[in-house]
């Protein structure tokens, strides 16, 4: 791999970590609302947090395009990994959240359906949709390529807009609620967002070089990023992560952040850990629920939510707890993979002898 790609990959990983922090912040502020009510600064933080999921989706598209180009995986090689490291953890998380929310092990068909559809935890819709993306992206990997994506991306913009504003509302109104699935549950509402990541990957050299060489363009993009962020943070409208205006703003912010980290990543001693942000995403709501039940419900620490500094400190505790648990899971998986590789090597050596 080229040194430039390694640096860019690390830059995008750092943005993933920031995005995961924003996702946790979003669900945390929603919890604080229940105890403290809405205040201007909490609403601003909650609006800001909505960048998290969009950034994660774009970067997922970026790394998926990289996988297709560098590894050209077989169907088994691609989907076996996704089943082990994404789909099974998604189902297990569904069981966990069902138990945490209802204090029972799921047994009914309705409960299993909700787990399967990502409806058990409020954030699991994204993983349900992510599974759809991986399936479609692999099946269409040879049809959607570097050359025609410049044309197709405009069609994807139209699909995403039309699905959000017309198709999904029509389906819901004619299917008695469409299984309770929101707009965000289904891939058409995200198609442009993910393939924007593919586009950034395939044209990364030209995009990054252009931004770095032209200071006026970098200043313009940075200004647009800051102004759009201020607009969303201060807006009384609650923008969903799938709305195109929000996606466009997230793309601009992503490119500005990528250029920034390209210049500063050598000073940031953080190691790339595959799957880390995914497990942060899966676990953070469980950490919030469990800590709230222990500290707030049982011990009565409701005073945590009455002071800004306490609220900030509690958020740090929640994020660090989620982070360390996720790192632990990643390390366990890495050791299991290493053990499996050694076993296969020993088996091959034994057969040769």
Helices and strands as residue ranges (DSSP letters): H 3-36, H 40-49, H 51-71, H 75-82, I 83-87, H 88-102, H 109-116, H 125-139, H 149-162, I 163-167, H 168-174, G 178-180, G 183-185, G 187-189, H 191-202, H 204-213, H 215-234, H 244-264, G 265-267, H 276-291, I 292-298, G 302-306, H 308-352
